[in-house]
Each structure stands twice: as structure tokens, then as C-alpha cells.
Amino acid sequence: MQVYEKRLDIVRDVATFKREKQTIGFVPTMGALHQGHLALVQRALEENDIAIVSIFVNPTQFNNSEDLVKYPRTLDSDVKLLSSLSNKIIVFAPTPNEVYGSQMNSISYDFEGLEHEMEGKFRPGHFDGVGTVLKHLFSIVSPTKAYFGEKDFQQLQIVRKLVEIEKMSVQIIGCPIYREKSGLALSSRNKRLTQEQLDASPLIHKILQQVKKDFGTKSVSKLNDWVSEQFENTEILELEYFEIAKVSDLKTITKIDNDIKYRAFIAVFADKIRLIDNIALN
């Protein structure tokens, strides 16, 4: 398996792949890989000639410096895990300087309001960091298709808008949320959960499932109140937000229109560990 650290090295080989008219599937990650990541990589392998996985903990998308410091960095085990999937995978594991050069600053993007909803309210500057690093990575890797999990559905919509803004040719592919048997959405942050927190966390998905079941028969306000009540009964999990929003623009709703697609979004704290999830409602 090829592991690149230098920007120029991978740019050189990508140019060769392009000359040979090979398609490139790209999975950008921050490492600490799990089966959800592998599902994205597997799809990239199936749909392209080459699969490239970036492993880069991007400093500009963390508005919480403690979260950046504590984010797990497991490059050796990540490479080993990818090797078990296929020897045709290329890993790009750069330093911040290789990605950003000497100016590690975020571009200020206008994502037409997508960046101000949900995660944007609680993580100022986060999506500017996401957009900036992906602009750099897409430029370096020059992928045919890039794969993102729907667990970060707001991010997925913003990446699609980024490609439109920057006029990039890459096709963005959204992939289903990969879950534990318990229903907990897989996340690299799950590795930091205690056993007690792991035992409590499946409540998040159970609540979303019940919201989906009741959607259309109960009002939005009643669903919001019910969700809040569920977290009053547990000391382990603390609700940060729950919102029902339109898929198209992620605007929070107060009433339901049968002709519009909706998703429910949730963010929960287990002590200082932040867990997010969402579900399609109709």
C-alpha cells in the first residue's frame, strides 16, 4: 500500500492516473478509522479504478481547541485496517503545512445559509474550515467521485454547495449511516466513550426512530417537547439540540408540508464528547 506524506508526490502520481484515464474515488477522513469509513472506501473501490483515502486531522474546523488535542490519531492502525480491505488503496497522510502551506487560514464561504443552521449555530467557523480543507484536498487529489457519510448530513449538503461555488468537476456521493448493532451511529469519537456512556448512547437513535414513526401524526412542537423530555430522564446524556429541518436548505420547520422532504437532526453530549445523528423522516 502506498502512503504519501508529500503533496507533490501524490500530485505527480494522480497526474499519471489521469493520463491513463483512470477514475479516482476519494474518501477524506480525519483518521481513527472504523467500519463506517471502510464502507465508504469499499464503495469507492467498487466504483472507481483507484481509491485514495486522506488521513488528516484538520485544525481549521475545530472551534474547540481541547477537542482538537484529544482527537484520536492512529495512523499506523488506520493503514493496517485499510490494508486488510485492499492493497489497491492509496493513503494521503499530510502535515498541515503540506495541505495549507504557510498560510493555515480558513476561507470565509457563503454557503447560502446552510452554514448557519444546526451545527453552524454551535460551532462557529466550522464549515469554513471544512470547505477550505476540502478545496485543498480536492485540488491535490483531483477525484472523479468523493464519498461522504450521511451521519454528517449538513456537511454533505455543504460539500455539494462547495463544489458548486468552486466549479469543481468532482461528483459528491452520499452514503448511508453505518451503525453499531445497538443503533449508535459509528464515529471516531465513540472510542472516547466510557462503557456507561456506550450503554446509554443508543437512546439517541431510538429517539430518532420514534420521531420518524410519529412524524405526520404529531405536531412539530409536540415532537420537539417529547424529545426534550426523554433527555430529562438520563444523567449520562445531555441534549444540545434537536431540530426537524427541510432537506433542501436545512431550515428548521414549525409545520409540515407533504410535498417537502425532511430530516430530524440531533446533537448530544456524553460528558464532553459530542455525538450527532440524523434520520430521514419522509
Salt bridges, closest charged atoms under 4 A:
ASP9 OD1 - ARG12 NH1 3.36
ASP13 OD1 - ARG12 NE 3.05
GLU47 OE2 - ARG43 NE 2.86
GLU47 OE1 - LYS145 NZ 3.58
GLU66 OE2 - LYS70 NZ 2.96
GLU66 OE2 - LYS272 NZ 3.81
ASP67 OD2 - ARG189 NH2 2.81
ASP67 OD1 - ARG192 NH1 3.20
GLU98 OE2 - LYS6 NZ 3.59
GLU112 OE1 - LYS161 NZ 3.09
GLU115 OE2 - HIS116 NE2 3.39
GLU117 OE2 - LYS251 NZ 3.14
GLU119 OE1 - ARG123 NH1 3.46
GLU119 OE1 - ARG274 NH1 2.69
GLU150 OE1 - ARG263 NH2 3.70
ASP152 OD2 - LYS151 NZ 3.72
GLU164 OE2 - LYS161 NZ 3.53
GLU166 OE2 - LYS135 NZ 3.77
ASP214 OD2 - LYS218 NZ 3.50
GLU240 OE1 - ARG274 NE 2.73
GLU243 OE2 - LYS121 NZ 3.29
ASP249 OD2 - LYS246 NZ 3.43
ASP277 OD2 - ARG179 NH1 2.79
